[in-house]
Amino acid sequence: MYAILDLETTGGKYNEEGVTEVAIYKFDGHKVVDQFISLVNPERPIQAFVVGLTGINNAMLRNAPKFYEVAKRIIEITQDCIIVAHNAQFDYRILQLEFDRLGYDYQRKSLCTVELAQELLPGQESYSLGKLVRNLGIPITDRHRANGDALATVKLFKLLLAKDSKKTIIQEAVKLNPRKQIDTKLRDIIADLPSTTGVYYMHNANGTVIYIGKSKNIKKRVNQHFTSDHRKAKKIQEDVETVSYDETGSELVALLKENEEIKGIKPRHNRALRRTKFKTQMVQFIDDAGYINLKLEKANPNTESITTFATSHSAKQYLEKMLAEYNLCQSKMGLHQTNGNCFNYTIKECEGACVGEEAPEQYNERVQQFISKHSFENKNFLIIDRGRSVDERSVILIEEGQFKGYGFYNLNFQINNLEILERIITPMHDNRDARHLIQSYLRTRKVIKTLELAELEK
């Protein structure tokens, strides 16, 4: 659990400042579950330049509660939380200073979104809150007021959590809040999980990720792990201390995150899922007569392929479907081994490429249409799908034929600027497994839409 906060102060000499406004959002890693916002009478004058910056003056605070009157609420809302702030060193110091004046030893762990952004979003022109969120397309209102800055920090932190593929942030949170009741541990873990699409992470007592999975219903899938009597499931049940999760909305994003993070984190109980996800690939070659032929073969990382399939059976089924859609030749697709005409030519459903009656140029044009539909080569497009909430969409970026990563954007923020889009994208590796997942998903499932990058403003 996190307490994302922002303070406004009087300014003045070091360790003589006072709080003039506080905003705290209790955040469970996915949504805000509690909040506290208040002006505070600092019982000392505000520096003139601070008045000009924040708009908060002494007259506004005359009837505001003093810090000792809001201290209990601050302790309660931040209990068992990690303090998160933009330039956390300053905000945490000011909080401790105010509590020291009351004779209370206020201690919390803290995270700084400046430092996290420098690590997870390298190369930004500025890491000040205003400029950073603007460059990331995150809306911010009431700049230099506690509530506006705290809300912007919540949205920034949510983006940083998504980009933290090594899960270092959540591991620290797990170590801070270990579960004590072993007998009810699994039941309590399940109770805290959502019935939504996403990726889940099982952690041991040290916060280390020991298993990663994805599901369209996280609660149901984890419950299956915890109720199974399989040897591997029993071992997971013994090792697991807590389960964290990332909602994705899109099943395709969940598949890609699972693939990327298993390869990167290498959890001890995911050994089987580190293997390649497909067994068959489709390749092309030109025969002596000049016709483009399609061929299914065993997956080979050293051979360029058009697309890949989980099994040879699913590959043949799909080719037979495409045979009719593009009016292709069974013989030239490897579906009918013959030295003469194919069967479809006999029933007048083939134009005669198998016996040389259809010109190679004419036949190859239809084959190229089929290849173009499935190959990523030189393509630049976005895959738009469901987001984590009704006002959000997920986006997957394919640029110059390479899978770049995924991101989320609010529906009020139109994707029309490639520079901003590239900043919100969480980078991922362009490997054959990732391409297989995308190609297979687009063949068999529906997404909201695909969008050519040429339609965006550079």
TORVO-977090 format. One line per field, with one value per residue (C-alpha): z, x, y; residue in three letters. Coordinates in steps of 0.05 Angstrom, whole numbers, plus 5000, padded with zeros to 4 digits. Layout:
REM residues N
z	(Z,...);
x	(X,...);
y	(Y,...);
code	(ALA,...);
REM end
This chain:
REM residues 458
z	(5000,4983,5011,4953,4979,4966,5016,5007,5058,5082,5055,5097,5131,5130,5185,5202,5149,5164,5125,5093,5054,5052,5002,5012,4967,4994,4933,4931,4866,4823,4852,4906,4967,5014,5013,5058,5034,5079,5086,5149,5193,5199,5256,5221,5162,5090,5047,4993,4935,4960,4961,4888,4870,4905,4914,4988,5035,5110,5108,5076,5132,5191,5206,5179,5227,5258,5244,5311,5293,5228,5254,5276,5208,5173,5218,5204,5128,5121,5170,5138,5075,5035,5027,4953,4931,4876,4911,4970,5010,5018,5034,5083,5118,5127,5155,5205,5224,5241,5280,5317,5341,5371,5403,5359,5323,5253,5212,5144,5084,5024,4949,4904,4836,4811,4824,4797,4734,4722,4725,4687,4639,4621,4574,4594,4582,4653,4715,4747,4759,4712,4653,4663,4665,4606,4565,4584,4565,4638,4654,4713,4744,4803,4793,4857,4900,4942,4912,4839,4847,4888,4837,4781,4823,4830,4754,4745,4797,4763,4698,4733,4764,4694,4669,4727,4691,4744,4799,4846,4871,4891,4923,4973,4989,5001,5050,5088,5099,5109,5125,5193,5195,5156,5164,5131,5085,5019,5033,5051,4988,4943,4978,4957,4883,4828,4777,4719,4663,4678,4702,4772,4811,4868,4919,4975,5043,5016,4961,4907,4849,4848,4795,4741,4705,4665,4665,4642,4714,4763,4825,4793,4765,4830,4867,4820,4839,4913,4909,4864,4894,4837,4863,4832,4859,4929,4926,4904,4961,5011,4983,4968,5017,4977,4906,4870,4802,4743,4710,4635,4608,4544,4543,4489,4535,4591,4545,4524,4596,4619,4563,4574,4650,4655,4609,4648,4720,4711,4770,4800,4786,4714,4682,4632,4607,4588,4527,4457,4450,4379,4340,4268,4221,4151,4100,4026,3965,3890,3848,3779,3745,3783,3831,3905,3946,4020,4064,4135,4172,4242,4276,4264,4295,4238,4184,4166,4171,4151,4214,4267,4298,4364,4329,4259,4263,4277,4220,4169,4192,4182,4113,4090,4112,4075,4014,4001,4024,3975,3921,3925,3899,3945,3910,3918,3992,4007,4023,3964,3943,3868,3803,3767,3783,3854,3876,3877,3803,3789,3822,3790,3854,3832,3776,3751,3780,3793,3718,3692,3667,3712,3702,3760,3764,3773,3824,3863,3872,3915,3953,3969,3996,4042,4064,4075,4122,4167,4162,4204,4155,4147,4179,4227,4265,4332,4362,4403,4453,4521,4578,4653,4660,4616,4600,4581,4522,4515,4457,4427,4382,4320,4287,4225,4233,4305,4368,4413,4474,4504,4541,4566,4550,4572,4521,4534,4509,4434,4405,4352,4373,4362,4409,4468,4448,4450,4520,4550,4517,4564,4522,4510,4472,4399,4400,4361,4420,4425,4350,4353,4409,4370,4303,4334,4373,4313,4273,4325,4369,4359,4381,4381,4320,4287,4267,4217,4245,4181,4209,4268,4272,4280);
x	(5000,5025,5010,5021,5026,5044,5056,5057,5098,5113,5184,5239,5302,5318,5280,5239,5185,5113,5060,5005,4969,4970,4940,4947,4920,4922,4937,4936,4976,4913,4864,4857,4823,4825,4845,4857,4862,4866,4894,4937,4951,5027,5027,5083,5084,5088,5145,5123,5152,5113,5048,5062,5076,5018,4967,4961,4965,4963,4891,4867,4897,4873,4815,4848,4865,4934,4981,4968,4894,4907,4966,4924,4890,4958,4984,4923,4921,4996,4998,5032,5043,5104,5106,5109,5124,5157,5222,5204,5264,5234,5162,5183,5232,5176,5128,5181,5196,5123,5116,5182,5151,5095,5144,5122,5172,5142,5176,5155,5191,5191,5197,5215,5181,5237,5288,5240,5227,5302,5311,5249,5241,5313,5328,5271,5287,5264,5242,5204,5133,5100,5145,5150,5075,5064,5114,5079,5010,4986,4936,4952,4908,4921,4996,5034,4973,4977,4916,4933,5006,4987,4936,4987,5037,4986,4979,5054,5067,5015,5053,5120,5092,5072,5143,5176,5184,5233,5181,5230,5178,5127,5180,5196,5122,5115,5174,5142,5075,5086,5026,5027,4970,4997,4934,4889,4943,4918,4846,4865,4908,4850,4802,4845,4848,4803,4762,4794,4843,4917,4982,4993,5058,5069,5121,5156,5169,5229,5186,5221,5175,5170,5115,5083,5017,4963,4888,4823,4801,4859,4820,4794,4862,4900,4846,4860,4933,4915,4865,4904,4939,4990,5062,5083,5020,5035,5104,5077,5027,5084,5128,5078,5072,5029,5004,5008,4978,4975,4908,4914,4842,4870,4886,4938,4976,4972,5002,5059,5074,5075,5122,5169,5172,5181,5241,5268,5254,5260,5216,5235,5167,5161,5214,5166,5140,5209,5208,5187,5111,5105,5125,5108,5125,5103,5156,5154,5196,5191,5189,5221,5157,5159,5101,5105,5096,5077,5105,5095,5157,5184,5199,5271,5300,5352,5299,5256,5182,5117,5081,5082,5032,5028,5018,5022,4948,4926,4972,4940,4870,4886,4918,4856,4813,4859,4858,4786,4791,4847,4829,4897,4923,4927,4990,5026,5007,5033,4964,4960,5024,5017,5055,4991,4932,4906,4838,4808,4825,4783,4722,4737,4757,4830,4850,4902,4969,4984,4983,5009,4942,4943,5000,5050,5043,4967,4971,5029,4990,4938,4993,5027,4961,4958,5031,5022,4964,5006,5077,5102,5158,5166,5099,5083,5017,4982,4937,4883,4846,4811,4844,4840,4777,4720,4754,4821,4850,4912,4960,5013,5065,5095,5147,5189,5163,5188,5147,5165,5120,5053,5020,4954,4921,4858,4802,4803,4875,4874,4933,4955,5026,5079,5129,5081,5060,5132,5142,5082,5102,5133,5190,5192,5238,5222,5230,5197,5153,5125,5111,5078,5032,5012,5002,4965,4919,4903,4886,4839,4812,4783,4814,4781,4821,4889,4915,4970,5024,5020,4954,4990,5026,5101);
y	(5000,5070,5139,5187,5257,5329,5385,5459,5498,5568,5568,5600,5574,5500,5462,5524,5513,5496,5459,5501,5447,5371,5322,5246,5192,5121,5078,5001,4998,5000,5050,5103,5073,5133,5207,5266,5339,5399,5469,5476,5536,5536,5586,5624,5673,5649,5674,5723,5682,5621,5661,5680,5607,5572,5627,5607,5667,5678,5703,5638,5597,5637,5589,5526,5469,5470,5412,5378,5376,5337,5296,5236,5231,5234,5178,5135,5143,5129,5070,5009,5050,5070,5146,5165,5236,5275,5295,5251,5273,5342,5322,5266,5314,5366,5313,5289,5361,5376,5311,5325,5390,5349,5300,5242,5197,5191,5136,5110,5080,5127,5125,5184,5189,5233,5178,5124,5165,5176,5100,5078,5137,5156,5213,5260,5334,5350,5311,5368,5345,5396,5384,5309,5295,5343,5303,5239,5265,5263,5319,5364,5418,5465,5463,5480,5463,5400,5365,5379,5357,5295,5272,5281,5241,5184,5180,5184,5130,5084,5092,5078,5015,4991,5004,4969,4902,4876,4888,4921,4971,4918,4873,4928,4935,4860,4860,4917,4880,4805,4762,4729,4678,4619,4577,4630,4658,4629,4647,4718,4725,4704,4752,4811,4793,4821,4780,4819,4808,4817,4787,4762,4754,4706,4729,4694,4726,4765,4796,4755,4736,4659,4651,4695,4679,4713,4704,4735,4724,4732,4712,4648,4628,4639,4600,4542,4545,4544,4487,4440,4379,4376,4371,4438,4473,4445,4474,4543,4541,4529,4584,4640,4697,4745,4757,4823,4837,4885,4894,4901,4900,4871,4797,4809,4858,4806,4753,4799,4820,4748,4728,4787,4783,4707,4714,4774,4754,4678,4658,4591,4559,4583,4539,4506,4573,4598,4554,4577,4583,4558,4495,4510,4567,4588,4606,4624,4606,4616,4553,4543,4568,4634,4620,4640,4576,4574,4519,4497,4472,4461,4527,4548,4612,4616,4620,4681,4664,4697,4677,4622,4573,4537,4469,4440,4422,4494,4517,4470,4490,4563,4552,4515,4574,4624,4578,4596,4669,4686,4634,4602,4535,4474,4451,4517,4519,4449,4423,4375,4339,4324,4329,4348,4391,4400,4374,4444,4452,4391,4422,4490,4525,4536,4583,4533,4556,4482,4467,4533,4560,4622,4670,4673,4749,4744,4687,4719,4783,4746,4710,4776,4803,4743,4752,4826,4813,4768,4794,4853,4868,4944,4957,5015,5008,5009,4956,4990,4947,4949,4986,4977,5020,5043,5110,5078,5041,4998,5008,4962,4994,4961,5005,4987,4916,4911,4903,4962,4953,4972,5029,5058,5123,5159,5167,5242,5241,5227,5189,5238,5252,5198,5232,5229,5158,5134,5164,5126,5061,5009,4981,4906,4859,4844,4768,4712,4692,4763,4765,4697,4720,4783,4748,4690,4736,4779,4716,4688,4745,4814,4879,4947,4970,4975,5043,5059,5105,5146,5172,5204,5271,5262);
code	(MET,TYR,ALA,ILE,LEU,ASP,LEU,GLU,THR,THR,GLY,GLY,LYS,TYR,ASN,GLU,GLU,GLY,VAL,THR,GLU,VAL,ALA,ILE,TYR,LYS,PHE,ASP,GLY,HIS,LYS,VAL,VAL,ASP,GLN,PHE,ILE,SER,LEU,VAL,ASN,PRO,GLU,ARG,PRO,ILE,GLN,ALA,PHE,VAL,VAL,GLY,LEU,THR,GLY,ILE,ASN,ASN,ALA,MET,LEU,ARG,ASN,ALA,PRO,LYS,PHE,TYR,GLU,VAL,ALA,LYS,ARG,ILE,ILE,GLU,ILE,THR,GLN,ASP,CYS,ILE,ILE,VAL,ALA,HIS,ASN,ALA,GLN,PHE,ASP,TYR,ARG,ILE,LEU,GLN,LEU,GLU,PHE,ASP,ARG,LEU,GLY,TYR,ASP,TYR,GLN,ARG,LYS,SER,LEU,CYS,THR,VAL,GLU,LEU,ALA,GLN,GLU,LEU,LEU,PRO,GLY,GLN,GLU,SER,TYR,SER,LEU,GLY,LYS,LEU,VAL,ARG,ASN,LEU,GLY,ILE,PRO,ILE,THR,ASP,ARG,HIS,ARG,ALA,ASN,GLY,ASP,ALA,LEU,ALA,THR,VAL,LYS,LEU,PHE,LYS,LEU,LEU,LEU,ALA,LYS,ASP,SER,LYS,LYS,THR,ILE,ILE,GLN,GLU,ALA,VAL,LYS,LEU,ASN,PRO,ARG,LYS,GLN,ILE,ASP,THR,LYS,LEU,ARG,ASP,ILE,ILE,ALA,ASP,LEU,PRO,SER,THR,THR,GLY,VAL,TYR,TYR,MET,HIS,ASN,ALA,ASN,GLY,THR,VAL,ILE,TYR,ILE,GLY,LYS,SER,LYS,ASN,ILE,LYS,LYS,ARG,VAL,ASN,GLN,HIS,PHE,THR,SER,ASP,HIS,ARG,LYS,ALA,LYS,LYS,ILE,GLN,GLU,ASP,VAL,GLU,THR,VAL,SER,TYR,ASP,GLU,THR,GLY,SER,GLU,LEU,VAL,ALA,LEU,LEU,LYS,GLU,ASN,GLU,GLU,ILE,LYS,GLY,ILE,LYS,PRO,ARG,HIS,ASN,ARG,ALA,LEU,ARG,ARG,THR,LYS,PHE,LYS,THR,GLN,MET,VAL,GLN,PHE,ILE,ASP,ASP,ALA,GLY,TYR,ILE,ASN,LEU,LYS,LEU,GLU,LYS,ALA,ASN,PRO,ASN,THR,GLU,SER,ILE,THR,THR,PHE,ALA,THR,SER,HIS,SER,ALA,LYS,GLN,TYR,LEU,GLU,LYS,MET,LEU,ALA,GLU,TYR,ASN,LEU,CYS,GLN,SER,LYS,MET,GLY,LEU,HIS,GLN,THR,ASN,GLY,ASN,CYS,PHE,ASN,TYR,THR,ILE,LYS,GLU,CYS,GLU,GLY,ALA,CYS,VAL,GLY,GLU,GLU,ALA,PRO,GLU,GLN,TYR,ASN,GLU,ARG,VAL,GLN,GLN,PHE,ILE,SER,LYS,HIS,SER,PHE,GLU,ASN,LYS,ASN,PHE,LEU,ILE,ILE,ASP,ARG,GLY,ARG,SER,VAL,ASP,GLU,ARG,SER,VAL,ILE,LEU,ILE,GLU,GLU,GLY,GLN,PHE,LYS,GLY,TYR,GLY,PHE,TYR,ASN,LEU,ASN,PHE,GLN,ILE,ASN,ASN,LEU,GLU,ILE,LEU,GLU,ARG,ILE,ILE,THR,PRO,MET,HIS,ASP,ASN,ARG,ASP,ALA,ARG,HIS,LEU,ILE,GLN,SER,TYR,LEU,ARG,THR,ARG,LYS,VAL,ILE,LYS,THR,LEU,GLU,LEU,ALA,GLU,LEU,GLU,LYS);
REM end
